[in-house]
Amino acid sequence: MTRIAEIRLDDAGQPAPTPEIEQERRVAVFDLLEENSFCLPGRDAGPYHLGLAIRERRLVFDVATAQGERAAEFHLSLGPFRQVVKDYFQICESYYDAVKTLPPSQIETIDMARRGIHNEGARVLQERLEGKAEVDTDTARRLFTLICVLHFGA
């Protein structure tokens, strides 16, 4: 039961995402709910409902049990994410442009770079969550995507 069963993004008041950003969001949420690993150290209360938001320039994880009881809330500084999110948006933009005009070999090169930056973002997230929540690499990657989606309008 160490998993996320529901996820909610608080993006109220932010501009509407581009179609590409909205697609990234849908895929990340779907994949995350299909398979993830998330637990709070010292607790055995999963599955969890996770709310993600950016408030006062901090990333907020609001974790509740499936019964709606608050399990944890923690705020992470956005500072360690800023450069990797910026790099990720830039490489994604290059990728979306490349898909329209470049040959497959060049698209694959850009996609490999995109995956590398995505992995770096997941690693940063896992470090920032240390002692607060434990997530596997795939879960961290999907959560990083959602963090990027939230950054889009912030």
N, C-alpha and C positions, 0 to 999 in steps of 0.2 A: 504493500500500500504506500510505498514511498514514491509518489508520483503526483503530478499536477492533473487534476480532473477537469478543471475549468480555468480559463484565463480571460481576464478583462483588461483592456487597455483604456486608460483615461486620457483621451486626446481632445477633450472638450476645449473649445476656444482656440483650437489650432486650425490653420488653413487646411482645406481639403487636399488630400494626397494626390499625387500624379497617378495615372493608371498603373505605372510600373511599381510604384511604392505600395499601392493598394494590393497588387498581385503578390508582392513579396510578403505582405502582411498576412494575406489569406493562406498562402502556402505555409508560412512559418507556424501559424496557429494550428492549421490542420495537422501538419507533421508533429508538432509538439504534443497535441492531444492524443495522437495515435501512439506515440512512443516517447517516453521521457523518464528521467530518473531525478527525483527531487526529494530531499529530506532535510529536516531541521535536526541538527545534532541534539541528542538527548531527548527527542520526542518520538513518539510512536503513534502519531495521530492522523496519518494520511488516509485517504488521498486529500490533496490540498486544492483550494481555490486561490488563485494568484491574481492580484491586481497590480498592474505596473503603471506608473505615472512619472512625470517629471514635474516636480514642485519646488519652487524657490531654488532652481538650478541644481536640484539633487534628484537622483533616481530613487524612486520609492517602490519598495516591494511590500505589498500588503498581503499577508498570508493568513488564510482562514481554513478551518477544517471543513469537511463536506457538510457538517451540521451547522455551519455558519459561525462557529466560535473563533474568535481571534487567536491565531497561533503565534504570529510574530509580525512585526513591522520593522523594517530597517531602511535607512537612507544611505545611499552611496554617493560620494562626490562624483560629479561628471568629469572632473579634470582628467583622470586617467583614460577616459574614453574619447576625449575630444579629437585627438589626432587620428586615432584608428577609425572613428566614425567618418571624419572628413575624408580620409584616404579611401574608405569603403564607398562613400557616395561618388567620389571621383572615378574610381575604377568601374563602378556599376554604370555610370553615365557613359564611359568609354565602351563598355560591353554592349549596352543597348544600341549605341550608335554603330558599333562594329557589326552587330547582327544584321543590320540593314544593308551594309555595303561591302564588307570585307570577306575574303575567302575563309573557309573553315579552319585552316591552319592558324591564321591570325586571330580568329575568334577564340580558338582553343588556348592560345598563349595568354590572351587577356583574361579568359575564364580561370586559368591556373593562378594568375596573379590575384584575381578576385577571391578565389578560395583561400589563398594564403593570408590575405588581409582579414578575411572572415575568421579564419582559425586564430589569428592574433587577437581579434576582438573577443572571441570565446575564451581564450587563455586569460586575458585581462579580467573578464567577468568572473571566471573561476577564482582568480586571486582575490578579487574584491569581495567575493562571497565567503571566503575562507572563515570558518568559525561561526558563520551565520546560517548558511545553507550549503548542502552538498549536491552538486549536479555533475552528470557525466558530460563528456565532450559534445555529443550530439545535442543534448539539451541546452548546453551553454551556447552552441552555435545558433540554435533557434531563438533563444532568448536575446542573443546579441542582435539578430535581425529585428526583433521587436523593439529593442532599444533604439536601433537606427530609425525605425518607423516613427517612434516618438520624437526623436531628435529632429526629424524632418520639419516639423512645425514649430519646434521650440526655439 
